Amino acid sequence: MREGYEPIEGTERAPLEGASSTGRVAEDEHIEVTVIVRPDPAAAPIAESDQPLDRATLGRLRGAATADLEAVAALATRYGLTVESVEADRRRVVVAGPAHSVEQAFDVELEQFAHPQGSYRGHSGPVHVPADLSAVVVAVLGLDDRPQAAVRFIVSSASTTRSYTPVEVAAAYSYPTGLDGTGLRIGFIELGGGYVQGDLDEYFAGLGLRSPTVIPVGVDGATNSPTGSSSGPDGEVMLDLEVAGAIANGAELVVYFGPNTDRGFVDALSAAVHDATNSPSVISISWGGPESGYTAATRQAFEDVLTDAALAGVTVCVAAGDSGSGDGSSSGQPTVDYPAASPQVLACGGTTLVLDGSRITSEVVWNDGSGRGATGGGVSAVFALPTWQAGVGVPLSAAGGSAGRGVPDVAGNADPATGYRVRVDGADTVVGGTSAVAPLWAALLTLAVQQKHRPLGAVNQQLYSRFGTLPGLSSGFHDIVSGTNGAYQAGPGWDACTGLGSPIGSALLQALAGP
């Protein structure tokens, strides 16, 4: 550590398992990073209120201090970096320049790593800043460009697949009629791939619906970029848009495309939450990874943006993962997915849904028995048990007996063998995964916003206080009592496989939005 510098807490990164260093990054490699700073410590406290803040007020009360931003900009300039942008409301400064200047400014050594899934740039040990900035800087994102998250969808391969349209699933879950989200916008965070407008037009025409307006928003240089492969990220993008768009057919769909890095993920979410032009009321996220795969600093940057979302009345729905209680972790130990593990989001788990027309004949925990297709869920090792979850019986973690935030909160149809009929890259296919459940819930909450005539914000406390325990739970949810996701078993009431259960839409709408 250079004299006069201090480490930024929580910025240590270890190489990916199976990665090997191939040497230092070229000195002239162009690198762009986002420096996240703290909210202004001198800002007026935010009074408790059930009224959401408009974006201007949010920026004033939660934005960064001018002096903090200027200090970061001065550091960048001192080492020959270009200040690309300064955004006080989002508490960020974007700087860019050659690798050797970035290394000097943040006292870090950047290496190139080879990995079976692709090479990436990274560092070992913490990132540093001058001592006078150690309390100011929350995170420096973009130094490491490994893939931060993975999609949460699976293309069906079963020969005996049952499949449904999103409209049929919504009907089975008693979603309300007479509401379609008109006048509202749903945001989607996408870290790769893209959509083809012609496919969307054809898909919605096949359902007898109008094709919703889709608005692409590029973040950190990313754009709507279809790959042409339905098994790649295009499948994620199209699944999100087609599920939510079929149910909230009058809403406009805003897609925030970011690179699949820690920087791209945080910046895309921040762009959506602070977007005063499009102002999405609900955001759907179908990307994630084991919570241990994020540095503490990256998680803090996420949590700061999610706090902004709650204050602005924005509800965030997140897929809980598709690899059971292990979440695909290389350790094999039970772990939960992030950002689904955040107490500030609605974590969405998965079921296997069997219908006879619009009647549910069976619904159990989604688990195909392979270890590669099962709902995520469990107990966080990072986030404490929220007060609103304290009475629902969240177990100690199967990974070590600790108490923490229970995942998921809610559930819905996710099994590819009872999947959703969608259209991707010119072909009709059947897709499942908890990726479908996040937009399924995002659409329902959009209908609730339409009926209530104002945003809902973070809904967990309201849901758990109203439906958290039996018998009240059964008035708003289908309680899933059969099945396992590996380390956890379903049972009456909340469980670490399907949360409170799958929705009884009309009852939930009345509870959230009033009659």
TABEL-V533757 format. One record per residue. N is the residue number from 1. NEAR is the number of other C-alpha atoms within 10 Angstrom. Layout:
# TABEL-V533757
[[N;NEAR] [N;NEAR]]
This chain:
# TABEL-V533757
[[1;12] [2;13] [3;7] [4;10] [5;18] [6;20] [7;20] [8;23] [9;17] [10;18] [11;21] [12;16] [13;17] [14;13] [15;18] [16;15] [17;10] [18;10] [19;17] [20;15] [21;16] [22;11] [23;11] [24;15] [25;17] [26;13] [27;13] [28;11] [29;12] [30;13] [31;16] [32;21] [33;21] [34;25] [35;22] [36;28] [37;26] [38;21] [39;23] [40;19] [41;13] [42;9] [43;13] [44;10] [45;9] [46;11] [47;6] [48;7] [49;8] [50;10] [51;13] [52;18] [53;19] [54;14] [55;20] [56;13] [57;13] [58;19] [59;19] [60;16] [61;20] [62;26] [63;23] [64;25] [65;20] [66;13] [67;10] [68;23] [69;22] [70;13] [71;14] [72;25] [73;21] [74;14] [75;18] [76;23] [77;15] [78;13] [79;16] [80;17] [81;21] [82;16] [83;18] [84;14] [85;13] [86;19] [87;14] [88;20] [89;21] [90;24] [91;28] [92;27] [93;23] [94;21] [95;22] [96;19] [97;20] [98;17] [99;22] [100;21] [101;22] [102;26] [103;17] [104;17] [105;21] [106;23] [107;20] [108;22] [109;19] [110;21] [111;20] [112;19] [113;22] [114;18] [115;16] [116;9] [117;10] [118;10] [119;17] [120;18] [121;18] [122;23] [123;23] [124;15] [125;13] [126;19] [127;25] [128;25] [129;25] [130;19] [131;14] [132;13] [133;18] [134;16] [135;15] [136;22] [137;23] [138;26] [139;25] [140;26] [141;24] [142;18] [143;25] [144;22] [145;18] [146;20] [147;18] [148;20] [149;21] [150;17] [151;24] [152;28] [153;29] [154;25] [155;19] [156;21] [157;12] [158;11] [159;7] [160;9] [161;14] [162;18] [163;24] [164;20] [165;18] [166;24] [167;18] [168;19] [169;26] [170;26] [171;18] [172;20] [173;21] [174;17] [175;23] [176;20] [177;11] [178;8] [179;17] [180;22] [181;24] [182;14] [183;9] [184;22] [185;23] [186;30] [187;30] [188;31] [189;25] [190;30] [191;30] [192;22] [193;24] [194;25] [195;25] [196;18] [197;13] [198;11] [199;19] [200;24] [201;14] [202;16] [203;22] [204;19] [205;12] [206;10] [207;13] [208;10] [209;16] [210;17] [211;22] [212;20] [213;15] [214;18] [215;14] [216;17] [217;21] [218;15] [219;20] [220;17] [221;9] [222;19] [223;20] [224;22] [225;14] [226;20] [227;16] [228;17] [229;13] [230;21] [231;15] [232;19] [233;24] [234;24] [235;27] [236;29] [237;28] [238;23] [239;27] [240;28] [241;24] [242;27] [243;28] [244;28] [245;30] [246;26] [247;31] [248;29] [249;22] [250;21] [251;25] [252;22] [253;25] [254;22] [255;27] [256;25] [257;30] [258;28] [259;24] [260;21] [261;19] [262;26] [263;26] [264;27] [265;28] [266;24] [267;26] [268;25] [269;27] [270;24] [271;20] [272;28] [273;29] [274;22] [275;14] [276;12] [277;8] [278;18] [279;19] [280;25] [281;26] [282;30] [283;29] [284;31] [285;29] [286;32] [287;27] [288;26] [289;24] [290;23] [291;22] [292;16] [293;18] [294;21] [295;18] [296;19] [297;20] [298;22] [299;23] [300;16] [301;25] [302;20] [303;18] [304;20] [305;23] [306;24] [307;18] [308;25] [309;29] [310;21] [311;23] [312;24] [313;24] [314;27] [315;29] [316;29] [317;29] [318;31] [319;35] [320;42] [321;36] [322;32] [323;25] [324;33] [325;32] [326;28] [327;30] [328;21] [329;18] [330;10] [331;9] [332;11] [333;15] [334;25] [335;29] [336;34] [337;35] [338;24] [339;28] [340;32] [341;31] [342;23] [343;24] [344;22] [345;28] [346;29] [347;34] [348;36] [349;39] [350;38] [351;29] [352;23] [353;25] [354;21] [355;17] [356;9] [357;11] [358;14] [359;14] [360;14] [361;10] [362;12] [363;21] [364;22] [365;28] [366;33] [367;25] [368;16] [369;12] [370;9] [371;16] [372;15] [373;23] [374;31] [375;36] [376;37] [377;38] [378;36] [379;30] [380;28] [381;22] [382;16] [383;14] [384;15] [385;17] [386;15] [387;10] [388;15] [389;20] [390;14] [391;13] [392;18] [393;14] [394;20] [395;17] [396;16] [397;21] [398;16] [399;17] [400;10] [401;11] [402;13] [403;18] [404;22] [405;26] [406;33] [407;31] [408;33] [409;30] [410;29] [411;33] [412;29] [413;30] [414;33] [415;33] [416;28] [417;24] [418;24] [419;27] [420;29] [421;21] [422;26] [423;22] [424;28] [425;21] [426;15] [427;9] [428;13] [429;18] [430;24] [431;28] [432;28] [433;35] [434;35] [435;32] [436;34] [437;34] [438;33] [439;32] [440;29] [441;29] [442;29] [443;29] [444;26] [445;30] [446;30] [447;28] [448;27] [449;22] [450;21] [451;20] [452;16] [453;11] [454;14] [455;24] [456;24] [457;25] [458;24] [459;18] [460;21] [461;16] [462;14] [463;20] [464;21] [465;14] [466;16] [467;22] [468;27] [469;17] [470;14] [471;11] [472;14] [473;21] [474;18] [475;15] [476;24] [477;22] [478;19] [479;26] [480;24] [481;19] [482;15] [483;19] [484;24] [485;29] [486;20] [487;18] [488;21] [489;16] [490;21] [491;17] [492;16] [493;24] [494;30] [495;28] [496;30] [497;41] [498;38] [499;28] [500;30] [501;32] [502;26] [503;26] [504;20] [505;23] [506;17] [507;18] [508;23] [509;23] [510;15] [511;16] [512;18] [513;19] [514;11] [515;10]]
